[in-house]
């Protein structure tokens, strides 16, 4: 079981690095972003995606932005006010 968890952490880190290279600052995420297979993030035509802390995406989730998409916890929203 430990090997499986390590594999998921490794592949997740690779995917995050790939998104960073392809999209630069158009896609940003906070601490403890977790996701399962099939996650698709796309920011086109100047769009941005901002994902807050402690976010989990299940299998086959897709987020596509042409303008701005922000996902955050209630705790983060209260801090901004």
N, C-alpha and C positions, 0 to 999 in steps of 0.2 A: 504493500500500500504506500509506503514511503517513496518508493521509486516512481509510482504513478503521480503522486503529488509533486515530486521534483520535476517530472517531465512536463506537467501542466505549467508550473512556474517558469520553466525554461522556455517553452514555446510562447507563453504569454509575454515574456520579456523580449523575445525576438519580434513578435508582432508589434509591440509598443515601439521598438526601435525602428521598425519598418515604417510605421505611421509617422514617426518623427522625421525620418529622412524624406518621405514623399510629401507630407503636408506642412512641415515646419511648425509655425505657430498658429496655423489655422485650426488645429485640433489640440486641445489642452485637457489634461486630466489631473485630478488631485491625488491624495494618498489613497491607497488600498482600492484601486480599480481592479475588479475581478470580472472575467468573462469566460464563457464556454465557447465551443466551436461555432463557427459560422458568423461571427461578429463582423459587420461591415460598417465602416465609418467613412463618409465621403464629404468633403467640403469643396465646393466648386464656385467659380465666379465671385471670389472674394468672401464667401461664406465662412463662418466660424462655428465650431462646436466646442463648448466648454462643459466638462464633466467634473462635478465636485468630488468630495471625499466619500469613501465607503460606498461606491456604486457597484452594482452587480448586474451584468447582462446575461441572460440565459441563452440557450441554443438558438441560432438563427436570427438574432436581432440585427436590425439595420437602422442606421441614423444617417440621413443625407441632408446637408445644409446648403442652401444657396444664399441665405442671409445669415441669421444667427439662431443657434439653439443653445440653451443653457439648462443644465440639469444640476440641481443641488438639493441638499437636505434642508429641512425646515430650520435646523440649527444654523446652517450657513446663511439662510435668508434673513434670519433675525439679526445676525451679526452685521449684515449690510445696512440695515435700517438704522 
